[in-house]
Each structure stands twice: as structure tokens, then as C-alpha cells.
Amino acid sequence: MTLRDQWRCGSAIVKPAATGAALMGLAAVGLAGAAALSTPARAQDTPTAEEFAHAASDAADWILPAKSYTGNHYTTAAQITPANVADLKLAWKFTINDTGPLEVSPIVYHGTMYVTSAHDHVYALDAATGKLKWQFSDSPHVISFAANRGIALLDGNVYLGTLDGHLIALDAKTGAKVWDKVTVDDTANSFYTMAPVPYHDASTNRDELLLGVSDGDWGGNGNIAAYDPKDGHVLWRWETVPGPGEPGHETWSGDSWKRGGASTWGGVTIDTATHMMYLNLGNPGPDFLGSVREGANLYSDSMVALDISGSKPTLKWYHQFIPHDTHDWDPPMQPVLFTGKHDGADVKMVATGDKAGNFWILDAASGKLLNHTVTSFQKGIADAPSVEGNIACPNTLGGIEYQGGAFDPSTNDFYVPSQNECGRWTASKDVIYIAGQFYLGGDFPKLVGPNTGQMNAINVDTGIFDWRHHFNLPNYGGALVTASGLVFSGNLGGRENAFDTKTGKLLWSYDTGAFIQAPTEAYEAGGHEYIVVAAGQAGNAAIPELPKGDQTPVICAFTSK
């Protein structure tokens, strides 16, 4: 299976920036050392400092891509329970007037929901009815595949990273463009798919937008950067591939580090008490041909812990999951920070999964490995792709994918979907960088099937499954855990499902009519709890088992009222 080459007309153009609303005075919120965001100029349109600080416990809104800075898709909402989840009905459905898959994390604030489409359209919807309030549409140049995972709300604006390397500010009330700036180094090989994350830097007393660049399979290097929300200029940047004289540079042979990849795909996780940022980094480049980049290739396929309390980030530790990866088996999901029971004690942990089907639990303070669980069928993992071709499992879209999972303190379980896919891999004899094209040392693997999935409940103390639910299709939709004892997830076939967290029993299922690759979220509107998920076309995740047809991208909201 190969990624689609979705070239569209047009080129990246630097568009004139307009002067945005001035930032108001910054206010610190003292909640267990939590970093506070400044009070926005139009508090009715975007969250206040206190609301960001309390995002994890806010049942009504969903104001950060993964609920809170911890990255844990866990909600205190409890109206929908194992006893009444069977009563869930479709409340509204909004049709997206754009083609492609949907991977968006909706942002919900004070009755307005913000969603994005594959080609960077932004829609502001009434969260109770699905009625369109405003829409922003652009025409980005797409390097290879179309995906957008959401927006950030801050200071009265909506912020969007685009497929052609722009960072754009829109008025949250009207959708009018405030400013627009190219913030990548090279629009031929760098772009954005992750949602920007608003954050307040206590050391400098300023607001920032955190955004990572994607470019690993196109011959660029990754970075995570902080941008000024007033105009998009860079405040600091941390490079994911170490250059000459930096620790880790010796893990790249010759000049291979210059196109080393290590993209930032899945979002940032922040411990606001310690000012530590946890970040997963993508595969090394070029894919499939390790002979041209001998060594471990740091910091690809790694989780890094960065101290962001100073003027620029400082690396505190790293844990490389797969040194010298030749199969594109990086950890794409956002790290999840939580406190769980381990060896009889409460331990602050950080967990993630990779596309090889491994689930990893690390000590958040040191990066020490606490548990490793294999969730997917693995075969040939030690064999690099050959010119003749060989079989290895999982496929590049197998294992654990972007939407990740969630931890439940009441069960001490981590809930995460995984996939079983195999592929036939073929390497090339050499690779040449051509701007604007894939930088690959072979072909993306051809599926050899069958392609299935699971929802897994993993005990974080033992690393052992408490239960598993098998699907005949991959299960890409991540996991949402509710305080009432439910875990929601959507599978690739388009069914949104609800399980009992303790037993794994399937309690409710709904066919959205499209394919789910987006996370499930919960919010409240008009006093009622809603469950929301996006579904669209299969895109790069297409497999022979999926029904034929051109599925229409939709946003589906459910309630039991």
C-alpha cells in the first residue's frame, strides 16, 4: 500500500499578515504549579486562564486537543453510564464539504465546536445542534497526503497549521483572517498536520503556540517550536535531529543527519508542575534503507523529555524505542501522562505506543522502562527490507496509531486500540533527494492481510491485558474513558463503540456511514452530555476489507436526551 500523491494546483505563497488583537496582561494561576494562560481579549470566544488550568476536570468543554496538557482522553462527564449508554441516539450530523479522511480532535468551548477537514477547512458549529456558524476555506498545496488534526483557541483567535506550512490566525467569532505566515523552513518538504497547542511560559511570562513540523518522509528534519500568537514569529525552536557538536550526532553516519526526519506528529504533553514537555518523534529518513544512515539515528523513534522552564528547551532524558528503524514503526500517538499504581506505590508515568504494536510505560521523571506490552501480531521485526522483498508485521499503518489511548484511575488500566496488518517490504539500492517528492529507500509495503484490530485494556502495574475485544477491521479511533465507567472508540469500518471499562463488554454501537480515524470526545451543551466523533474517507488507511464507495466526511454527535 502506498501513500496517495495528492498534488493540488498552486504553490505556497507568503500572504500579508494583519495586525491581531493585542494581548492583555498575563495572569498566573496557582494550581499545583499549573501554567496559566493570559486572560484573552474576548473571553466569551476563547478560554480564560482558569479554564485552561482546570481543563482536565471540566466536563462541559474540551479546550485542548487531548482534553488537557496530560494528553489523557479522560472526562469527568458522567451522565452517560453503562446503565443508559444503550439509549444513545444521533443528536446531529454535520456534513463536511471537503474530501478526504478526518482525524480532527474537535475543540468545544461555551457551546461552539471547532473542527477541521483534511484540506485545512475550519468549521465553527453550534455544539448543541450542529448548525454552521462560520467556515474558513483555503487551498493549500498538498505535498503527499491530506490530514489536519485540529485548531488552538487563544486570545480571541483560532489558530491553524496548514498543509503548505502556514500558521494562520482567524477571528474566533467570525472566522475572518487576522494574520497568515509561512513558519516552515522549506515548503517543498515541510508541513503541518498537528493541532497547535496554547501554553503560557512562566519563565518569560508570555503566551506561546506550540507546533511541531512534519517532514520525515520528504527529506527534512523535524522540530518543535514556540510561536508568538500575536504575529507568528518564532520564540524558540528545538531540533529533533542533533547537529554537529551536539550529543547524539554521532548516531548518524556521514551527512545523513541533514535529512534525518524525526518528525513531530502526535502533539505535545506537558507536566505543568515540573515544566516538562514529553514529545514523541517519528521515523528516521530515508525510510526502508538503513545502510545510508548507519547508527541508532537519534532522536528518531524516541520519546524525549524537554525542560521548557528556561528561554529554550533543555533535553532531560530520552528513551529510544526502536533504534535504526527501517520499517516506519515510530510512535505517532501523543504521550499520556498519569499517576498509576505500580509495585504498590503511586508512580507518575508516561505511556505511548508505536506502529510496531508495542505499548510502552516509562517513569515520567527518569524515562526508565516500567512495562512493555506487545499488542499486535509481529513477524520479521529484526529483518530490514530487502531489494528482493520480504514480509514483516505490522504494516506501516498497523500497530498503535495516532489517536492513542487513555488511562482510568479507577481500574488502573490503560485503554488503547491496536491493529494487525502485514506487508511485503522492498528496499531500493540507493536514494536521491528530490525536493517535493518522497525521500524513500524503497516502496511502501504492499498489504498481505488479513487486516484486523483490537481494543486493549492493559494493567499499568503488570503490563498484562485485563481484557481485549477483537474487530475484523483495524481500530484506529483511540480511546475516550469516562468517569462513569465507559470507554468509547471508533473502528475503521465506521462504527462508534462503547465498552464497559471493567469487563470489556460491548454495550453500544453506531454505524456512522464513513470510516473512523479520529478520536472520540465528550462535552456538555444545554445541560446534556454529548459524545462526538468525526468520520471520513479511508485515505491512506484503505484496505481491501472496507466497503466500496466514496464515503462523505461527517461529524456525528450523540446524546441520550
Phi, psi and omega in degrees: 000132179246154175289146180289140177263087189264063179291136175237158182294152176108169178222165181289124181237133175287118184261149183297136179268143176257158179285123181274175177295140182291143177289140177274178182301145184271142181231134178270142177244121182268084177238093181051040180078011183295140177282137182253148173264151181295152177293124184291159180296329179233083188298337180288341183259332182221158188297153176271172179302315181295323181293319175296320181295330183254021187303324184295329184259005181272107181283338186278319186247164175224093195253357174233153187306321181247039178080305180216180180295341180287344181079007184268116179282071182232131180238143176279356177302135188221012177293322179268122188232171174302334182283331184239004183298334178295344180274358181300133178230157176294120179275316177199158177224128179249128180270126178277127180270053178209148179273166173109174178285157175245127178234019191284143167262104181300141173255126183238127179214121175049047174088359177245133177250134178246124179229159179235158177254179182300327184253035169071019169289148176239134180235130172257121186240153168288120187292339180272332186238342185080006181290137181288129175265313174201163180221139173242129180230134176234180178229074183288150172283126184259119181295310183214311181221152185258126176198140173218130188255007171133187188236172172241146175249129179193136171054041177079005183240158167255130182246137187224129169265140190243168181289348176248023170082019177265151164247122188238138173251130177240148174293123185295336183275327187239339186084001179292143181288131178263310172205164187209122185217138171284123185238008173260160181286323187218110182287354176280338182224006185227142184200177179239139168232335182282158176281135173299152181238121177285139182207148176253124178271107184293330184292328180249356179056050181221155174273148181221155167249119181265128185209131180254147184266149177246126181192010190298324182264011182239008173091020176246180175245146181281164171200160169242133185225155173251129182244148177285122181293347179287324185209357176088007179285154186285130176264319170202162178212138177241123182276137184275344175247118184292135178272182180306134179086352180262146177303134181098344181299329182292351180275006177239127179282141176055226179262017185297337180297336185295337177230046191278349178082239183056053181292164173251110187254315200259007179102168184248146176242136186228129169272102186290343178283328183249357183059036179258130176256132176250131188219132173266140183242147189279189186291157174283158178246146000279152173298148165075353182226086184284346184293340180268001179214061182300147181116180182285339176063055175291149358257036178297154177053035184232157161259132177243146175248117184247129172281116183251024181278344181260197182287338175211153183296148176235129180287122179263318174201164173219154174226112180270122184279317181226097176295141174055052181295130176244007186238009182062047184253035182291167177271099186277341185283155176291136175301148179243122182259130182200166174249120182231170178277129178212122182054040175079006182231158172280121184234133174281120185238162172225129188236154176199172176225160179236171185284356171276358178089017179265138172249126187242136172238123182243153169290124186294333183280327188240341186083005179294138180287126178258320179207149177223122181235131176271120185256345187233160176294128180241139178207137175065027185290341179267357184257117178292152175304141182247164178297324179286334182101143177208165182264135173214149181224140003283172174286176179297335176251026175263202176060220179256129190253195192303319192282346170062219185205198186210153180255141178244113181295336183285335179250347187061027179250149171250129184254122184212133175281158174211164184233154171243105176222143176239157180215159173258118188258142179225129178261157173262171180277336181201175180215141179234134178281127173232120184305132177086002178238164176303141174252087188232147175258037181160192180258149170299141188296150176268130182299138176241358169050176357288167185240113186228181181205172179219156160252127186245137170248111186248124176289124186283348175281313187258338186077010183260146178293130169274327170197162176219144175239125184269141173239150176278002177225159175302155186237080190275348197281012179069199181215134170245124178253135177251152179296343181277355176103029179239149169234124180256146176197148177249136178263168187298332179293349175104005180267128172271129188235151175233131180241155168285126184297330184277322187252339185080006180293133177284117187256339185199146179208143181218133178270113182283345181087359176222191186254132186263121172228016185245158179283155174268142179226165179231146177203174177236142175213132181060029179082004181244144177275138178238150169247133183230142176210149177257145178220142182211210179280165185284327181058229182291345181273006183301135177225159183299334185286345183285148176298149179282163179121165182257089185295136181276126178296134183218157167251125182244129177240137183237148174207162180257006183293000000 
